[in-house]
Amino acid sequence: MSRFDHLELGDVPSSEPDEPESGVVDQNYYTEKADAAFLEGNFERALAFYSRSLQYDINLEESWVQQIRCLVELRELQEAVIWSERALTRFPNSAEVLAVRGVAECRMSNIQAALRFADAALATKKITPYLWIARGEILISSNAANARACFLKAVEMVPGDIKIYAGIGRAYLVHGCNPEAAEYLQKAVRVDPHSYICWYWLGKCIEAMGDMKEAQNCYGRAIAANPAFGRARDALHAVSRRGIGAKISGKLRRIFGVRKVMEG
């Protein structure tokens, strides 16, 4: 039996979400916690909170959509497909369920299937920014210009929204398009300089592009925003060690180069 078999009933793959000592605990409480965790890139914890919200109201379409998005980001792609099918039995015309199913298919390299789901999502006429982000991601590998046009439509719908910039940056990053990802993640951190996950993702982009000094700066900004963010600390240490190794290697090449010239 899969660990996700009873996801909507709260049987989640991580530790149980924290409950407050006082105050109203309902679906709104958990969706707010889930949304915050998702924006922080803590997809496993967000998954747990969305699942808990559905204990209070099984018909929360947005929580179903976000559960599937979490599974996609956690690379549980087969589970994402299974849960999208279940969601579509409950919400047959859900544009966002269709869209996220398209993204799941895309990340499994089933591009034609992904496009069919993206087309079906747009055909509902219930257009949201996520539909454009999803379609943009699906087109990244086959039509970069159209992908960018889709992302611009998402931005136009909600100008200056960090969730949009982060979502687009994440889509580009997952597919190895580092310069494009960096462009949108830089916009995200300008909107919210305390978004440690966006600083971390930006660091990953810049590191992949070979600018180790700037990558260190990004990881440092992520740590400053959240000192407990272990992934940024690990990344910073790895880049720093690589930089030290490069300096030592350079010195050795210079030393042995000089010696070779003198011996010659």
Backbone as CSV, one residue per row, in Angstrom:
resi,resn,N_x,N_y,N_z,CA_x,CA_y,CA_z,C_x,C_y,C_z
1,MET,0.845,-1.205,0.000,0.000,0.000,0.000,0.875,1.248,0.000
2,SER,0.545,2.203,-0.840,1.306,3.445,-0.909,1.126,4.274,0.351
3,ARG,2.165,5.013,0.696,2.061,5.881,1.874,1.120,7.045,1.623
4,PHE,0.665,7.231,0.377,-0.245,8.322,0.046,-1.678,7.856,-0.152
5,ASP,-1.975,6.595,0.140,-3.290,6.052,-0.187,-4.444,6.796,0.478
6,HIS,-4.209,7.318,1.673,-5.294,8.007,2.385,-4.940,9.467,2.631
7,LEU,-4.293,10.066,1.654,-3.747,11.408,1.823,-4.805,12.419,2.226
8,GLU,-5.970,12.381,1.563,-6.971,13.410,1.835,-7.580,13.269,3.218
9,LEU,-7.322,12.139,3.881,-7.840,11.943,5.233,-6.802,12.268,6.290
10,GLY,-5.639,12.718,5.840,-4.646,13.193,6.799,-3.539,12.219,7.092
11,ASP,-3.471,11.082,6.401,-2.400,10.124,6.616,-1.208,10.562,5.786
12,VAL,-0.413,11.471,6.341,0.593,12.176,5.569,1.958,11.533,5.748
13,PRO,2.899,11.828,4.819,4.194,11.181,4.853,5.189,11.798,5.802
14,SER,4.834,12.854,6.499,5.742,13.485,7.448,5.077,13.520,8.812
15,SER,5.779,14.115,9.793,5.220,14.200,11.133,3.953,15.053,11.125
16,GLU,3.098,14.819,12.093,1.822,15.531,12.141,2.045,17.034,12.281
17,PRO,1.276,17.847,11.574,1.428,19.299,11.698,1.140,19.781,13.112
18,ASP,1.810,20.858,13.486,1.594,21.428,14.808,0.185,21.992,14.922
19,GLU,-0.386,21.883,16.094,-1.681,22.495,16.361,-1.489,23.582,17.408
20,PRO,-2.210,24.695,17.297,-2.056,25.790,18.260,-2.646,25.416,19.601
21,GLU,-2.125,26.062,20.635,-2.655,25.815,21.976,-4.031,26.444,22.145
22,SER,-4.303,27.493,21.391,-5.603,28.154,21.490,-5.971,28.729,20.129
23,GLY,-7.213,29.178,20.019,-7.677,29.764,18.764,-8.485,28.781,17.953
24,VAL,-9.039,29.273,16.866,-9.886,28.458,16.004,-9.015,27.597,15.098
25,VAL,-9.268,26.300,15.135,-8.556,25.372,14.264,-9.570,24.804,13.286
26,ASP,-9.434,25.173,12.034,-10.361,24.695,11.011,-9.622,24.614,9.688
27,GLN,-10.381,24.446,8.603,-9.738,24.328,7.301,-8.974,25.577,6.925
28,ASN,-9.472,26.735,7.326,-8.784,27.981,6.996,-7.432,28.070,7.685
29,TYR,-7.390,27.618,8.925,-6.128,27.617,9.669,-5.087,26.784,8.923
30,TYR,-5.487,25.587,8.507,-4.521,24.696,7.871,-4.165,25.115,6.446
31,THR,-5.109,25.693,5.730,-4.756,26.151,4.383,-3.793,27.339,4.446
32,GLU,-3.962,28.204,5.433,-3.028,29.317,5.595,-1.626,28.800,5.925
33,LYS,-1.560,27.814,6.826,-0.262,27.219,7.167,0.338,26.525,5.948
34,ALA,-0.515,25.844,5.195,-0.046,25.125,4.013,0.482,26.090,2.959
35,ASP,-0.253,27.169,2.717,0.173,28.154,1.720,1.528,28.748,2.089
36,ALA,1.710,29.034,3.375,2.987,29.600,3.822,4.119,28.598,3.622
37,ALA,3.879,27.351,3.970,4.909,26.319,3.803,5.245,26.114,2.329
38,PHE,4.225,26.152,1.473,4.460,25.982,0.030,5.326,27.118,-0.499
39,LEU,5.016,28.341,-0.107,5.785,29.494,-0.568,7.228,29.433,-0.069
40,GLU,7.438,28.773,1.071,8.783,28.612,1.611,9.521,27.431,0.982
41,GLY,8.864,26.727,0.062,9.498,25.583,-0.570,9.531,24.345,0.302
42,ASN,8.779,24.362,1.399,8.721,23.191,2.286,7.526,22.342,1.851
43,PHE,7.707,21.616,0.759,6.584,20.952,0.109,6.036,19.777,0.922
44,GLU,6.894,19.111,1.645,6.402,17.992,2.453,5.500,18.490,3.579
45,ARG,5.923,19.559,4.205,5.099,20.114,5.284,3.810,20.726,4.729
46,ALA,3.911,21.395,3.589,2.712,21.939,2.956,1.730,20.830,2.624
47,LEU,2.240,19.716,2.126,1.396,18.567,1.815,0.633,18.096,3.047
48,ALA,1.332,18.060,4.177,0.678,17.637,5.411,-0.432,18.591,5.823
49,PHE,-0.187,19.889,5.684,-1.201,20.870,6.070,-2.402,20.862,5.125
50,TYR,-2.156,20.747,3.820,-3.289,20.672,2.891,-4.131,19.432,3.175
51,SER,-3.453,18.342,3.467,-4.178,17.119,3.794,-5.041,17.301,5.032
52,ARG,-4.493,17.983,6.020,-5.252,18.206,7.259,-6.463,19.115,6.993
53,SER,-6.302,20.100,6.108,-7.431,20.986,5.819,-8.596,20.209,5.227
54,LEU,-8.281,19.153,4.462,-9.330,18.358,3.838,-10.063,17.456,4.824
55,GLN,-9.493,17.287,6.001,-10.242,16.586,7.051,-11.462,17.402,7.460
56,TYR,-11.339,18.708,7.370,-12.440,19.592,7.767,-13.431,19.796,6.628
57,ASP,-12.918,19.814,5.391,-13.813,20.002,4.241,-13.200,19.276,3.046
58,ILE,-13.743,18.113,2.723,-13.200,17.288,1.657,-13.383,17.925,0.280
59,ASN,-14.224,18.940,0.187,-14.522,19.570,-1.106,-13.743,20.855,-1.354
60,LEU,-12.632,21.041,-0.654,-11.782,22.202,-0.893,-10.942,21.944,-2.147
61,GLU,-11.416,22.453,-3.251,-10.730,22.186,-4.524,-9.280,22.665,-4.499
62,GLU,-9.052,23.843,-3.929,-7.697,24.388,-3.916,-6.739,23.495,-3.132
63,SER,-7.199,22.901,-2.049,-6.335,21.998,-1.283,-6.012,20.740,-2.081
64,TRP,-6.986,20.246,-2.840,-6.703,19.112,-3.718,-5.632,19.480,-4.739
65,VAL,-5.801,20.644,-5.361,-4.825,21.091,-6.358,-3.446,21.214,-5.736
66,GLN,-3.377,21.848,-4.588,-2.084,22.093,-3.964,-1.441,20.809,-3.462
67,GLN,-2.238,19.848,-3.011,-1.687,18.544,-2.645,-0.946,17.944,-3.831
68,ILE,-1.584,18.010,-4.990,-0.976,17.421,-6.181,0.279,18.195,-6.576
69,ARG,0.237,19.521,-6.455,1.429,20.321,-6.744,2.579,19.943,-5.813
70,CYS,2.263,19.699,-4.552,3.300,19.269,-3.610,3.905,17.936,-4.046
71,LEU,3.057,16.998,-4.426,3.558,15.692,-4.880,4.456,15.853,-6.102
72,VAL,4.082,16.738,-7.010,4.919,16.987,-8.188,6.275,17.517,-7.764
73,GLU,6.292,18.506,-6.859,7.563,19.096,-6.433,8.404,18.112,-5.633
74,LEU,7.762,17.164,-4.975,8.484,16.125,-4.230,8.897,14.971,-5.137
75,ARG,8.636,15.095,-6.416,8.978,14.091,-7.432,8.226,12.780,-7.239
76,GLU,7.112,12.857,-6.592,6.224,11.697,-6.462,5.222,11.763,-7.617
77,LEU,5.747,11.591,-8.821,4.955,11.895,-10.012,3.843,10.888,-10.264
78,GLN,4.102,9.617,-10.026,3.035,8.627,-10.192,1.918,8.876,-9.190
79,GLU,2.277,9.254,-7.977,1.262,9.575,-6.977,0.479,10.817,-7.391
80,ALA,1.179,11.781,-7.986,0.490,12.990,-8.459,-0.548,12.634,-9.514
81,VAL,-0.209,11.712,-10.398,-1.163,11.274,-11.427,-2.366,10.594,-10.781
82,ILE,-2.103,9.702,-9.828,-3.189,8.988,-9.139,-4.135,9.973,-8.461
83,TRP,-3.551,10.961,-7.758,-4.393,11.906,-7.022,-5.084,12.902,-7.940
84,SER,-4.498,13.165,-9.098,-5.209,14.030,-10.047,-6.438,13.308,-10.599
85,GLU,-6.317,11.997,-10.821,-7.484,11.225,-11.279,-8.584,11.251,-10.227
86,ARG,-8.201,11.087,-8.975,-9.195,11.116,-7.902,-9.824,12.504,-7.784
87,ALA,-8.996,13.527,-7.952,-9.529,14.894,-7.869,-10.508,15.164,-9.009
88,LEU,-10.208,14.630,-10.188,-11.084,14.879,-11.337,-12.421,14.152,-11.210
89,THR,-12.473,13.082,-10.441,-13.785,12.456,-10.199,-14.645,13.339,-9.313
90,ARG,-14.001,14.138,-8.479,-14.729,15.037,-7.582,-14.978,16.393,-8.234
91,PHE,-14.008,16.854,-9.034,-14.105,18.157,-9.707,-13.830,17.946,-11.197
92,PRO,-14.797,17.434,-11.953,-14.557,17.022,-13.347,-14.081,18.146,-14.256
93,ASN,-14.440,19.370,-13.966,-14.076,20.486,-14.840,-13.082,21.436,-14.184
94,SER,-12.302,20.918,-13.256,-11.344,21.776,-12.566,-10.169,22.116,-13.474
95,ALA,-10.065,23.383,-13.839,-8.979,23.817,-14.718,-7.617,23.575,-14.070
96,GLU,-7.505,23.858,-12.774,-6.199,23.749,-12.126,-5.804,22.299,-11.882
97,VAL,-6.762,21.410,-11.632,-6.417,19.991,-11.534,-5.897,19.494,-12.880
98,LEU,-6.566,19.882,-13.956,-6.099,19.508,-15.293,-4.698,20.070,-15.554
99,ALA,-4.476,21.305,-15.125,-3.174,21.943,-15.357,-2.059,21.243,-14.602
100,VAL,-2.286,20.942,-13.335,-1.229,20.300,-12.559,-0.995,18.875,-13.042
101,ARG,-2.045,18.229,-13.534,-1.836,16.911,-14.147,-0.923,17.054,-15.361
102,GLY,-1.117,18.129,-16.125,-0.243,18.373,-17.260,1.208,18.535,-16.842
103,VAL,1.438,19.238,-15.742,2.807,19.420,-15.254,3.404,18.088,-14.821
104,ALA,2.614,17.256,-14.145,3.098,15.933,-13.740,3.514,15.125,-14.967
105,GLU,2.685,15.155,-16.015,3.024,14.438,-17.243,4.285,15.022,-17.876
106,CYS,4.409,16.331,-17.848,5.589,16.998,-18.398,6.859,16.525,-17.697
107,ARG,6.806,16.462,-16.374,8.011,16.078,-15.631,8.325,14.599,-15.765
108,MET,7.381,13.830,-16.317,7.658,12.437,-16.674,8.015,12.325,-18.155
109,SER,8.192,13.486,-18.810,8.564,13.570,-20.226,7.467,13.091,-21.165
110,ASN,6.224,13.088,-20.686,5.087,12.754,-21.539,4.493,14.054,-22.098
111,ILE,5.207,14.676,-23.021,4.878,16.040,-23.429,3.537,16.117,-24.152
112,GLN,3.246,15.167,-25.022,1.979,15.224,-25.744,0.793,15.100,-24.786
113,ALA,0.901,14.193,-23.829,-0.161,14.069,-22.822,-0.258,15.348,-22.003
114,ALA,0.892,15.915,-21.665,0.914,17.155,-20.887,0.192,18.271,-21.630
115,LEU,0.445,18.382,-22.928,-0.208,19.432,-23.724,-1.717,19.219,-23.800
116,ARG,-2.146,17.967,-23.878,-3.591,17.702,-23.918,-4.266,18.182,-22.639
117,PHE,-3.627,17.923,-21.502,-4.214,18.383,-20.241,-4.174,19.906,-20.141
118,ALA,-3.091,20.522,-20.611,-3.007,21.987,-20.579,-4.068,22.614,-21.481
119,ASP,-4.279,22.019,-22.649,-5.321,22.520,-23.558,-6.705,22.377,-22.928
120,ALA,-6.934,21.238,-22.266,-8.231,21.019,-21.613,-8.449,22.026,-20.493
121,ALA,-7.382,22.366,-19.785,-7.490,23.349,-18.710,-7.898,24.711,-19.264
122,LEU,-7.242,25.136,-20.336,-7.556,26.438,-20.928,-8.944,26.443,-21.561
123,ALA,-9.389,25.286,-22.035,-10.707,25.196,-22.674,-11.849,25.422,-21.692
124,THR,-11.576,25.273,-20.392,-12.620,25.503,-19.385,-12.964,26.978,-19.262
125,LYS,-12.083,27.840,-19.773,-12.251,29.301,-19.696,-12.135,29.837,-18.261
126,LYS,-11.721,28.977,-17.333,-11.517,29.424,-15.946,-10.027,29.718,-15.772
127,ILE,-9.606,30.798,-16.385,-8.178,31.079,-16.490,-7.634,31.669,-15.191
128,THR,-6.571,31.062,-14.692,-5.858,31.564,-13.513,-4.384,31.693,-13.875
129,PRO,-3.613,32.431,-13.101,-2.179,32.517,-13.380,-1.500,31.157,-13.429
130,TYR,-1.948,30.220,-12.567,-1.297,28.914,-12.555,-1.468,28.179,-13.887
131,LEU,-2.598,28.365,-14.564,-2.777,27.714,-15.863,-1.692,28.154,-16.838
132,TRP,-1.359,29.448,-16.824,-0.317,29.935,-17.726,1.058,29.443,-17.297
133,ILE,1.294,29.383,-15.987,2.585,28.863,-15.515,2.734,27.397,-15.912
134,ALA,1.669,26.621,-15.718,1.718,25.198,-16.064,1.981,25.011,-17.557
135,ARG,1.230,25.750,-18.381,1.424,25.614,-19.833,2.820,26.090,-20.234
136,GLY,3.284,27.150,-19.600,4.631,27.623,-19.892,5.679,26.569,-19.591
137,GLU,5.550,25.912,-18.446,6.524,24.864,-18.105,6.494,23.735,-19.129
138,ILE,5.305,23.339,-19.544,5.179,22.242,-20.504,5.849,22.587,-21.832
139,LEU,5.852,23.883,-22.186,6.414,24.314,-23.472,7.910,24.623,-23.416
140,ILE,8.498,24.623,-22.229,9.906,25.030,-22.107,10.808,24.254,-23.051
141,SER,10.641,22.947,-23.081,11.567,22.120,-23.858,11.299,22.141,-25.350
142,SER,10.084,22.520,-25.761,9.740,22.429,-27.178,9.572,23.780,-27.871
143,ASN,9.194,24.800,-27.111,8.956,26.112,-27.718,9.219,27.194,-26.682
144,ALA,10.485,27.567,-26.557,10.903,28.490,-25.506,10.200,29.843,-25.619
145,ALA,9.979,30.310,-26.835,9.339,31.620,-27.020,7.903,31.594,-26.522
146,ASN,7.161,30.549,-26.869,5.782,30.432,-26.398,5.711,30.209,-24.890
147,ALA,6.699,29.493,-24.359,6.755,29.292,-22.914,6.879,30.645,-22.213
148,ARG,7.780,31.465,-22.722,7.976,32.795,-22.124,6.709,33.640,-22.234
149,ALA,6.012,33.527,-23.362,4.772,34.278,-23.537,3.728,33.853,-22.516
150,CYS,3.661,32.555,-22.244,2.724,32.065,-21.222,3.072,32.627,-19.847
151,PHE,4.351,32.622,-19.516,4.772,33.148,-18.218,4.448,34.640,-18.101
152,LEU,4.629,35.374,-19.180,4.305,36.807,-19.156,2.811,37.029,-18.932
153,LYS,1.975,36.144,-19.475,0.535,36.253,-19.233,0.216,36.055,-17.752
154,ALA,0.924,35.121,-17.108,0.718,34.903,-15.678,1.097,36.144,-14.887
155,VAL,2.223,36.754,-15.243,2.676,37.973,-14.565,1.680,39.108,-14.773
156,GLU,1.153,39.218,-15.991,0.195,40.290,-16.294,-1.083,40.163,-15.466
157,MET,-1.460,38.928,-15.138,-2.677,38.721,-14.361,-2.514,39.190,-12.924
158,VAL,-1.302,39.003,-12.364,-1.046,39.420,-10.974,0.332,40.078,-10.917
159,PRO,0.440,41.325,-11.348,1.753,41.978,-11.391,2.395,42.083,-10.006
160,GLY,3.693,41.809,-9.953,4.441,41.996,-8.717,4.192,40.962,-7.639
161,ASP,3.579,39.843,-7.984,3.260,38.814,-6.991,4.426,37.836,-6.877
162,ILE,4.993,37.708,-5.687,6.143,36.825,-5.501,5.807,35.380,-5.830
163,LYS,4.563,34.962,-5.598,4.197,33.571,-5.893,4.328,33.286,-7.379
164,ILE,4.006,34.280,-8.203,4.105,34.105,-9.651,5.577,34.043,-10.065
165,TYR,6.371,35.000,-9.582,7.796,34.998,-9.926,8.486,33.722,-9.445
166,ALA,8.182,33.310,-8.221,8.793,32.100,-7.672,8.362,30.872,-8.459
167,GLY,7.078,30.806,-8.823,6.585,29.662,-9.581,7.233,29.545,-10.945
168,ILE,7.404,30.667,-11.620,8.050,30.655,-12.934,9.530,30.311,-12.785
169,GLY,10.174,30.930,-11.802,11.584,30.620,-11.567,11.793,29.156,-11.267
170,ARG,10.911,28.588,-10.455,10.996,27.167,-10.116,10.822,26.302,-11.370
171,ALA,9.872,26.660,-12.221,9.637,25.891,-13.447,10.884,25.878,-14.327
172,TYR,11.487,27.044,-14.517,12.713,27.102,-15.317,13.842,26.323,-14.640
173,LEU,13.963,26.460,-13.340,15.046,25.800,-12.613,14.965,24.287,-12.736
174,VAL,13.766,23.739,-12.577,13.579,22.285,-12.662,14.043,21.752,-14.011
175,HIS,13.885,22.563,-15.047,14.242,22.113,-16.393,15.640,22.567,-16.818
176,GLY,16.420,23.060,-15.857,17.811,23.400,-16.132,18.026,24.672,-16.913
177,CYS,17.019,25.525,-16.991,17.144,26.804,-17.706,17.577,27.869,-16.705
178,ASN,18.842,27.843,-16.357,19.313,28.649,-15.231,19.272,30.155,-15.457
179,PRO,19.670,30.676,-16.615,19.576,32.134,-16.793,18.143,32.641,-16.688
180,GLU,17.193,31.892,-17.295,15.796,32.289,-17.234,15.248,32.178,-15.809
181,ALA,15.641,31.118,-15.125,15.206,30.962,-13.738,15.733,32.100,-12.880
182,ALA,17.001,32.442,-13.073,17.610,33.519,-12.284,16.883,34.840,-12.507
183,GLU,16.460,35.099,-13.743,15.749,36.344,-14.055,14.506,36.496,-13.174
184,TYR,13.718,35.443,-13.064,12.477,35.532,-12.294,12.725,35.433,-10.793
185,LEU,13.719,34.674,-10.400,14.011,34.584,-8.967,14.592,35.892,-8.437
186,GLN,15.326,36.608,-9.277,15.799,37.934,-8.878,14.621,38.883,-8.666
187,LYS,13.606,38.759,-9.504,12.401,39.565,-9.304,11.710,39.178,-8.007
188,ALA,11.707,37.887,-7.705,11.059,37.411,-6.478,11.728,37.984,-5.235
189,VAL,13.061,37.977,-5.198,13.741,38.475,-4.002,13.687,39.996,-3.921
190,ARG,13.470,40.664,-5.044,13.246,42.110,-4.970,11.896,42.406,-4.326
191,VAL,10.905,41.570,-4.619,9.592,41.734,-3.986,9.682,41.409,-2.501
192,ASP,10.369,40.323,-2.156,10.499,39.917,-0.758,11.948,39.503,-0.494
193,PRO,12.783,40.437,-0.009,14.189,40.116,0.263,14.376,39.074,1.362
194,HIS,13.301,38.724,2.070,13.406,37.735,3.143,12.983,36.341,2.689
195,SER,12.729,36.164,1.401,12.324,34.853,0.886,13.553,33.965,0.759
196,TYR,13.825,33.225,1.814,15.062,32.442,1.839,15.062,31.329,0.781
197,ILE,13.890,30.779,0.459,13.878,29.720,-0.547,14.209,30.279,-1.924
198,CYS,13.756,31.501,-2.204,14.082,32.101,-3.499,15.563,32.458,-3.581
199,TRP,16.141,32.921,-2.486,17.588,33.164,-2.471,18.348,31.864,-2.691
200,TYR,17.862,30.788,-2.090,18.511,29.481,-2.240,18.421,29.001,-3.685
201,TRP,17.218,29.063,-4.265,17.066,28.650,-5.663,17.899,29.526,-6.586
202,LEU,17.947,30.829,-6.311,18.764,31.740,-7.111,20.234,31.348,-7.012
203,GLY,20.669,30.990,-5.806,22.043,30.524,-5.630,22.333,29.297,-6.465
204,LYS,21.371,28.375,-6.527,21.545,27.170,-7.329,21.713,27.514,-8.810
205,CYS,20.890,28.451,-9.293,20.999,28.880,-10.691,22.379,29.464,-10.971
206,ILE,22.790,30.378,-10.118,24.038,31.108,-10.349,25.240,30.182,-10.192
207,GLU,25.160,29.255,-9.246,26.225,28.269,-9.092,26.353,27.439,-10.371
208,ALA,25.226,27.015,-10.923,25.241,26.228,-12.159,25.822,27.024,-13.324
209,MET,25.681,28.350,-13.260,26.230,29.195,-14.320,27.701,29.539,-14.081
210,GLY,28.250,29.101,-12.945,29.680,29.213,-12.714,30.153,30.394,-11.898
211,ASP,29.233,31.234,-11.398,29.643,32.393,-10.601,29.589,32.016,-9.115
212,MET,30.672,31.435,-8.623,30.677,30.908,-7.267,30.591,32.008,-6.204
213,LYS,31.207,33.145,-6.479,31.168,34.243,-5.512,29.744,34.739,-5.307
214,GLU,29.017,34.940,-6.409,27.640,35.413,-6.297,26.733,34.324,-5.722
215,ALA,27.023,33.064,-6.038,26.246,31.963,-5.448,26.411,31.964,-3.933
216,GLN,27.650,32.174,-3.472,27.884,32.264,-2.027,27.073,33.388,-1.408
217,ASN,27.009,34.510,-2.108,26.228,35.642,-1.614,24.757,35.275,-1.476
218,CYS,24.223,34.577,-2.475,22.810,34.180,-2.430,22.544,33.225,-1.278
219,TYR,23.415,32.238,-1.118,23.235,31.295,-0.010,23.354,32.011,1.336
220,GLY,24.255,32.982,1.383,24.390,33.772,2.612,23.135,34.568,2.912
221,ARG,22.521,35.127,1.873,21.271,35.868,2.080,20.152,34.931,2.549
222,ALA,20.136,33.703,2.022,19.139,32.726,2.462,19.323,32.398,3.938
223,ILE,20.566,32.228,4.355,20.857,31.908,5.754,20.515,33.089,6.659
224,ALA,20.813,34.305,6.189,20.481,35.490,6.982,18.973,35.595,7.193
225,ALA,18.205,35.223,6.165,16.743,35.280,6.277,16.196,34.163,7.156
226,ASN,16.877,33.032,7.156,16.440,31.899,7.981,17.667,31.106,8.420
227,PRO,18.230,31.439,9.594,19.447,30.768,10.061,19.305,29.257,10.217
228,ALA,18.071,28.766,10.323,17.854,27.328,10.491,17.752,26.582,9.165
229,PHE,17.906,27.284,8.044,17.723,26.663,6.737,18.975,25.868,6.369
230,GLY,18.942,24.587,6.668,20.115,23.725,6.522,20.585,23.548,5.095
231,ARG,19.664,23.505,4.138,20.075,23.293,2.748,20.965,24.427,2.245
232,ALA,20.666,25.651,2.672,21.495,26.782,2.248,22.875,26.706,2.891
233,ARG,22.932,26.296,4.157,24.235,26.146,4.823,25.077,25.085,4.122
234,ASP,24.451,23.966,3.795,25.176,22.895,3.105,25.687,23.376,1.748
235,ALA,24.832,24.103,1.031,25.233,24.601,-0.291,26.374,25.604,-0.180
236,LEU,26.294,26.482,0.827,27.349,27.481,1.029,28.670,26.803,1.350
237,HIS,28.645,25.809,2.215,29.877,25.103,2.577,30.453,24.384,1.367
238,ALA,29.587,23.779,0.552,30.071,23.058,-0.631,30.725,24.005,-1.623
239,VAL,30.101,25.170,-1.849,30.670,26.144,-2.778,31.975,26.707,-2.222
240,SER,32.011,26.946,-0.911,33.228,27.480,-0.287,34.376,26.490,-0.406
241,ARG,34.094,25.208,-0.170,35.132,24.182,-0.294,35.624,24.095,-1.732
242,ARG,34.693,24.213,-2.671,35.074,24.153,-4.072,35.983,25.334,-4.418
243,GLY,35.664,26.507,-3.840,36.488,27.679,-4.095,37.886,27.535,-3.533
244,ILE,37.984,26.961,-2.322,39.304,26.732,-1.711,40.096,25.737,-2.544
245,GLY,39.411,24.678,-2.992,40.080,23.678,-3.817,40.596,24.262,-5.115
246,ALA,39.794,25.161,-5.715,40.211,25.791,-6.969,41.436,26.678,-6.755
247,LYS,41.474,27.393,-5.618,42.621,28.251,-5.331,43.887,27.426,-5.145
248,ILE,43.769,26.325,-4.387,44.933,25.455,-4.164,45.410,24.866,-5.481
249,SER,44.449,24.414,-6.294,44.802,23.844,-7.593,45.504,24.868,-8.470
250,GLY,44.999,26.120,-8.436,45.606,27.181,-9.227,47.032,27.470,-8.789
251,LYS,47.240,27.493,-7.453,48.589,27.740,-6.941,49.542,26.636,-7.354
252,LEU,49.057,25.379,-7.272,49.912,24.253,-7.663,50.261,24.322,-9.145
253,ARG,49.270,24.694,-9.973,49.560,24.810,-11.405,50.598,25.893,-11.664
254,ARG,50.480,27.002,-10.932,51.449,28.081,-11.126,52.840,27.654,-10.661
255,ILE,52.892,26.961,-9.500,54.190,26.525,-8.962,54.872,25.556,-9.922
256,PHE,54.108,24.535,-10.318,54.702,23.534,-11.195,54.952,24.096,-12.590
257,GLY,54.155,25.081,-12.997,54.400,25.720,-14.281,55.712,26.472,-14.282
258,VAL,55.971,27.211,-13.201,57.208,27.955,-13.062,58.384,26.992,-13.032
259,ARG,58.240,25.901,-12.252,59.315,24.933,-12.121,59.641,24.304,-13.478
260,LYS,58.574,24.027,-14.246,58.782,23.411,-15.561,59.555,24.348,-16.474
261,VAL,59.202,25.664,-16.405,59.913,26.645,-17.219,61.377,26.726,-16.819
262,MET,61.645,26.733,-15.481,63.028,26.823,-14.996,63.818,25.603,-15.404
263,GLU,63.183,24.416,-15.322,63.886,23.182,-15.684,64.153,23.126,-17.180
264,GLY,63.202,23.710,-17.944,63.389,23.692,-19.406,64.518,24.608,-19.822
